[in-house]
Amino acid sequence: MRKTFKYILIAILTLFSVIDLSADLPANFPPITVNVNNNPSPGTLFLSTAEIVFPSKLRTDGQYGSYILKLNEKGEVLNYRQAPIGAADYKMNPNGVYSYASCINPEISVGIDVIHYIVDSQGNILDSIQCGNGYIADFHEFQILPNGHYFINAWESVMMDLSEKYNANPSSRVIGTIYQELDAQKNVVIQWRSLDQ
């Protein structure tokens, strides 16, 4: 009886080791294709997906959903979490904390408006970070600094008269960048605006 149980257990373990985990992925999960797999270094790949209809809209009704996902070095899915509109910049920060940007508006004007999420290793949201002083974050360059502060950026669009200085249209649209450092309580401690320079 003990020998039969041992063989049944081995058969079950063998069955689980050959099950294709991709069969459990949602129907709108983006396909993962590995074109070259020549002795890759071990590690985890962090990816985020969003469908963009250029020049000005994130697609919310496309064939594939927006996801944050972790893959092993072979391109196999380790875990994933769906984002409502679009996801970007999924990563593990230098302090070991995970974060990603999630779009909050499918319309793209100056940049892509996002909120940054701090997540656990499974992608569960623990906290959210947004720019201060009325600005909306962009998906670029979010960082968690060694002192526990956050580095975050935004864009702004203003109309300016550039006719005298640059012989340009007196009603020119100018795009500026805002960089902020937020403390652990999300208060702005430093702000730099390119249009102030």
N, C-alpha and C positions, 0 to 999 in steps of 0.2 A: 504493500500500500504506500509506503514512504517513497519508494522508487517511482511509482506511477505519479504521485504528487509532484516530485522533482521534475519529471518530464513535462507535465502539464504546465508548471510554472515556467520552465525554459521556453516552451512553445508560446505562452502568452507574452513573455518578455521579447521574444523574437518578433512576434506579430507587431507589438508596439514600436519596435525599432525600425520597422519598414513602412509604417503608416505615413502617407504624404500629408504633412501638416498644412500644406497649402489648400487642401480640401476643406479646411475649417475657416478659410478666409472669406470675408464678405464678397458678394458678387461684384461690387464696385471697387474692389481693391485693385490698385494699379499693378500691372504685371511687372515682375522683376526678372530681368534677363541678364545673365552673366555671360559675357562674350569670351573672356579669357580668365582662366582659373589655374594659373601656373604657380603652385606652391605659395599661396598668399600668406602673409604674416598673420598670426592669430590676433584677433581683436574684434571690436564691435563697430559697425558702421551706423551712424545716425543720419536718417533721411527725413525730409518733410516734403509733402506734395501739395500742389495747387494747380488747377487748370486755369490758364489765363487766356482770355480772348483779347488779343491785342487790337487796338492800343489801350483800351481803357476799362476793361471789366474782368473781374474774377468770375469764372464760370461756376455756378452752383447747381446746374442741372446736367452736368457732363456725364460722360461714360464712367469716369472714375471719381471716387470721393477724395477728400483731402485727409491726409493721415500724417501722423508722426510715427516712425517705425525704427526699430533696431534690427539690424541684420548681423549674422555672424560673417566670418571671412569668406564663407562659401556662397554668400548671398541668400541664406535661408533666414526666414523671418523668426526673430526671437520673441518680439512682442510688438504691439501696435495699439494706437488709439486714434479714433476718427476725430477730426476737427470740424467745426460747423461750416465754415466757408473756405478757408485756405490756411495752410500752415507753412511756416518758414523758420529757418535758423534753429532747428532742433539740435541740441548739443549738451555735452557735459561740460560745465564750467570748471576752471582750474581748482575750485574748492570742492569739487565732486557733486555739486548740485546741478540738476538737469533743468533746462528751460527751453521754451519755444515761443514763437510769435504766432498768434492767431488773428486772422483778418477780422475786422469788425464791420467792414463796409465793402461790398463787392465792387463798388464804383471806384476806379482809380483816377485821382485827379493829379495831385502833385507827386505823391508817393502812395504807398499802400498803407492805409491806416490799420494799426494792429494794437493788440494788448499783449504784453509779454506774460507768460505763465511760468511759474516755478512748479515743477512736477516731481513726483517720486520716480523711482526706477521703472515703474510700470506705466508711467504717463498720467497718473492721477493728479489732478490739480491741487496744489497746496496753497498757492498764493498767486496774486496777480500784481503786475507793475505797470503803471502808466506814467507818461510825462506829467510834470507839474506845470503850473502857470497857464493852464488852458490849452496847452499843445497836445496833439495826438501823436503817439509814438509811430515811428516807421520800423520796418522789420530789420534794418541794418544795425550792426554793431552793438547790440545789447550785451553787456558784460556784468558779472558780479565781481566786484573788486575784493581784494584780500581783507579790507577793513569792514566788509559786510555792506558796503554801499553799492549802488547800481549806476552804471554808465548807460545812458539811453539817448537816442536822438529822434528828431522830428524834422519836418519840412514845413515851410510856410511860403505862401505865394502872395505877393503884393504888386500893386500897379505903381509904376514910377515914371516920372518924366526923365528920360535919358537923352532928350533931343539936344541939349546944349553940350553936354560933356562927351557924348559918344555919337552924335549925329544920328540918333535912333528915333524911333517912334515916341512921341510925347506920352503915349499911353502904353508903356511896355510892361509886360508881365515878367517879374523877376522872382526867381525861386531862391529861397535862402535855407540854410541848415541851422538847426538849433541842437547844441549838445548840452546835456545836463548830467550832473552827478546828484543822485538822490541818496539821502542817508537811509539807515535801516527802517526808519519810520516813514519813508517815502517823501520826505521834505526836500525841496530843491536847496542844495548847498552851494552849487556852482552852476551858472548858466552862461553859455557863449552863443551868440547869434552872429552868423556870417554877415548879415545885413547891417550890423552895427560897425563893421570894420571899414 
